[in-house]
Amino acid sequence: MEYKKLSIKDLVVRTGRLWSDTTMIDLFFVTLLPLLSAVFSKLLATVKYHITIVILRKKKIAPFKMIVPNPGKMEFGPSKPPTIHDGLSVAKVEEIGEGLNDLRKIKDTNGLRNELPLTESQIKELTDYAQNLGMPKENIRVAGPDDTSPTGLLFDTVLNINNDVLPSNIAGKLSANSKITGNGTIAHEVVGHYESGLARRSFQVIDEEFNVITRNFALDEAQASIRAARFAPELTQADRMMLLRDAISRLRNAGIRIGDVRDLLFIDRR
């Protein structure tokens, strides 16, 4: 084999080309590839979101895991369709905007959770707390003026916030669920459901035919409330007590004893 002796000029030129090629490859894999991957993942998630919403609406299922007003009672029925009162069109209501808060279509809880529209200060406080817990800002969705969807975590990813995030303001004997505060509800969704989903420790609550798996639903909701009570910062002792009572009620209503499922629940660490 013959070897060609390279001049200093040839060596410099070839070294420069090699460095240039390597730099472009590194630039692609280190910078452009992750960016393209992130854009594709976001696009795929958006498409999946809209396709699933269409499927669930056809099946008449509200696809939110939520703090249900009545523990033990499955409320996966369709949300009430938004309506416009007083002869106003949807476009007109949107034009009026926040100036007419009384036109806001709230989530009807039959008095078991708050049914007053959220104020701007309440929304800011709740969204700030959600972000402090680790929920990405872009994953937080505040229900719009014509939205009757309940507060809850959608597909273990998107936090939806509506008026039922706050406790009931009706006097009388109410369940622990009805008394959970706004921060308690946010903690239930973020520390409870969102973080369990990230750890792949959520329970499957709907089967392939979109039927509720009752036992798993109770376990998933109880797990979320216990995790919130144990690990969420900035909650009062009353908040933690209500969340624990909510968890026990959910298990009891499903005929489950906490001692029998303790090892199944993701409640030992955050």
MARDO-321760 format. One record per residue (C-alpha): residue in one letter; chain; x, z, y. Coordinates in steps of 0.001 Angstrom, whole numbers, plus 500000, padded with zeros to 6 digits. Layout:
MARDO-321760
type_mol_X_Z_Y
A_A_X_Z_Y
...
This chain:
MARDO-321760
type_mol_X_Z_Y
M_A_500000_500000_500000
E_A_501348_499062_503397
Y_A_501011_501328_506362
K_A_500783_499936_509851
K_A_502761_501813_512394
L_A_500574_502689_515373
S_A_501843_502648_518870
I_A_501186_505570_521186
K_A_498629_503423_523036
D_A_496731_502565_519815
L_A_496742_506220_518746
V_A_495310_507351_522087
V_A_492612_504653_522008
R_A_491545_505425_518438
T_A_491563_509168_519085
G_A_489404_508616_522174
R_A_486911_506561_520175
L_A_486738_509187_517428
W_A_486168_511924_519999
S_A_483476_509853_521719
D_A_481649_509092_518440
T_A_481840_512721_517316
T_A_480567_513931_520666
M_A_477527_511628_520534
I_A_476732_512745_516976
D_A_477091_516402_517956
L_A_474923_515815_521023
F_A_472204_514271_518843
F_A_472146_517024_516232
V_A_472652_519958_518608
T_A_470429_518860_521499
L_A_468191_515874_520857
L_A_467185_516524_517227
P_A_465869_520086_517866
L_A_464020_518813_520950
L_A_462392_515960_519035
S_A_461552_518347_516203
A_A_459893_520785_518615
V_A_457863_518001_520239
F_A_456766_516679_516837
S_A_455832_520188_515628
K_A_453766_520798_518770
L_A_452010_517435_518356
L_A_451338_518103_514674
A_A_449958_521572_515434
T_A_447656_520122_518103
V_A_446342_517422_515772
K_A_445858_519978_512984
Y_A_444029_522287_515392
H_A_441508_519650_516485
I_A_440952_518255_512977
T_A_440343_521740_511576
I_A_437964_522629_514402
V_A_435903_519509_513625
I_A_435812_520372_509907
L_A_434850_523995_510508
R_A_432120_523053_512959
K_A_430629_520699_510398
K_A_430751_523564_507896
K_A_429184_525841_510537
I_A_432030_528348_510430
A_A_433557_530090_513426
P_A_437291_529895_512569
F_A_438357_533129_514268
K_A_439638_536300_512678
M_A_438215_538807_515092
I_A_437314_542378_515758
V_A_433825_542077_514340
P_A_431099_544086_516118
N_A_429723_545460_512855
P_A_432469_546434_510380
G_A_431640_545256_506887
K_A_429204_542587_508064
M_A_430610_539093_507915
E_A_429995_537178_511133
F_A_431436_533766_510457
G_A_428308_531943_511557
P_A_428502_529343_514283
S_A_428892_530526_517856
K_A_425894_530005_520087
P_A_426094_526594_521725
P_A_426802_526803_525459
T_A_423830_526169_527681
I_A_423481_525670_531408
H_A_420727_527549_533162
D_A_418929_526917_536457
G_A_419088_523135_536044
L_A_422828_522940_536796
S_A_424932_520333_535052
V_A_428161_521199_533255
A_A_430109_519278_535892
K_A_428419_521249_538676
V_A_429228_524583_537043
E_A_432857_523559_536664
E_A_432875_522496_540316
I_A_431506_525840_541443
G_A_434141_527549_539278
E_A_434857_531207_539551
G_A_432648_531660_542576
L_A_429607_532128_540341
N_A_430840_534421_537581
D_A_427265_535211_536545
L_A_427005_531683_535117
R_A_429810_532351_532658
K_A_428690_531950_529054
I_A_429891_535129_527387
K_A_430120_536039_523732
D_A_426870_537783_522717
T_A_427705_540947_520745
N_A_424245_542551_520773
G_A_425693_545380_522827
L_A_428323_546315_520248
R_A_431177_545067_522465
N_A_431483_544326_526173
E_A_429163_541596_527448
L_A_430279_541419_531071
P_A_432545_538602_532249
L_A_436201_539557_532482
T_A_437653_539946_535968
E_A_440889_538311_537020
S_A_442670_541677_537012
Q_A_441418_542459_533500
I_A_442561_539061_532258
K_A_446013_539554_533787
E_A_446353_543035_532314
L_A_445350_541853_528837
T_A_447502_538712_528843
D_A_450505_540640_530202
Y_A_450114_543196_527419
A_A_449858_540441_524804
Q_A_453088_538904_526082
N_A_454789_542312_526108
L_A_453879_542626_522424
G_A_455569_539305_521712
M_A_452761_536756_521897
P_A_454138_533561_523497
K_A_452446_532778_526798
E_A_451589_529253_525655
N_A_449757_530701_522638
I_A_447346_532744_524759
R_A_443976_531146_525501
V_A_441402_532721_527822
A_A_437882_531501_527025
G_A_436506_529224_529710
P_A_433217_529406_531648
D_A_431198_527679_528928
D_A_432961_529211_525932
T_A_431157_531636_523613
S_A_433997_531847_521083
P_A_434929_535435_520162
T_A_438200_537184_520795
G_A_440510_536628_517862
L_A_443560_534946_516416
L_A_443110_531305_515491
F_A_445167_530045_512529
D_A_447529_533022_512914
T_A_448850_531331_516065
V_A_446549_531133_519102
L_A_445183_534297_520698
N_A_441709_533634_522082
I_A_440436_536182_524646
N_A_436782_536510_525658
N_A_434596_539291_527057
D_A_434292_541012_523665
V_A_437945_542004_523929
L_A_436715_545121_525759
P_A_434674_547962_524225
S_A_430943_548398_524604
N_A_429774_550107_527788
I_A_426496_551240_526214
A_A_426040_554985_525822
G_A_425123_556422_522467
K_A_426459_556652_518957
L_A_428733_553686_518373
S_A_431118_552721_515593
A_A_434872_553014_516021
N_A_434979_549238_516237
S_A_432747_549233_519308
K_A_435016_551772_521012
I_A_438355_550002_520582
T_A_439810_549315_524023
G_A_441138_546046_525360
N_A_444747_546997_524636
G_A_443711_548195_521186
T_A_442045_544848_520496
I_A_445067_542881_521712
A_A_447351_545060_519573
H_A_445052_544474_516574
E_A_445396_540713_517030
V_A_449098_540500_517929
V_A_450829_543340_516064
G_A_448178_543268_513358
H_A_447357_539632_512619
Y_A_449992_537560_514441
E_A_453022_539481_513183
S_A_451610_539672_509661
G_A_451239_535911_509732
L_A_454838_535456_510861
A_A_455942_537659_507965
R_A_453662_535703_505592
R_A_451827_538893_504733
S_A_448331_537912_505870
F_A_445532_537781_503302
Q_A_443721_534535_502620
V_A_440241_535207_503990
I_A_438591_531798_503430
D_A_438765_529823_500181
E_A_439101_526071_499718
E_A_435336_525619_500145
F_A_435327_527646_503390
N_A_433635_530666_501832
V_A_434655_534134_503018
I_A_436686_536111_500498
T_A_435050_539468_501223
R_A_437679_541755_499729
N_A_440573_539908_501374
F_A_438761_539858_504709
A_A_438404_543650_504629
L_A_442044_544079_503604
D_A_443293_541727_506318
E_A_441294_543413_509084
A_A_442169_546921_507888
Q_A_445827_545977_507712
A_A_445705_544665_511280
S_A_444105_547835_512642
I_A_446538_550130_510794
R_A_449540_548116_511988
A_A_448276_548237_515579
A_A_447697_551987_515362
R_A_451144_552648_513915
F_A_453420_550232_515738
A_A_451905_548953_519011
P_A_453456_550487_522135
E_A_451547_551760_525173
L_A_448424_552793_523251
T_A_446838_556191_523798
Q_A_446212_558612_520942
A_A_442503_557805_521271
D_A_443317_554085_520851
R_A_445288_554781_517682
M_A_442588_557046_516282
M_A_439877_554413_516831
L_A_441975_551725_515177
L_A_442572_553931_512121
R_A_438883_554784_511912
D_A_438074_551077_512162
A_A_440437_550332_509255
I_A_438905_553034_507068
S_A_435382_551797_507863
R_A_436263_548245_506892
L_A_437698_549345_503554
R_A_434836_551722_502836
N_A_432227_549065_503581
A_A_433960_546762_501104
G_A_434096_549475_498450
I_A_437870_549840_498697
R_A_439847_553086_498698
I_A_442971_553141_500850
G_A_444959_554792_498075
D_A_444252_551887_495734
V_A_445525_549212_498129
R_A_448214_550983_500136
D_A_450991_549071_498372
L_A_449275_545745_499110
L_A_449162_546329_502861
F_A_451963_545352_505218
I_A_451956_548668_507060
D_A_455404_550138_506334
R_A_457258_548374_509144
R_A_456626_546180_512161
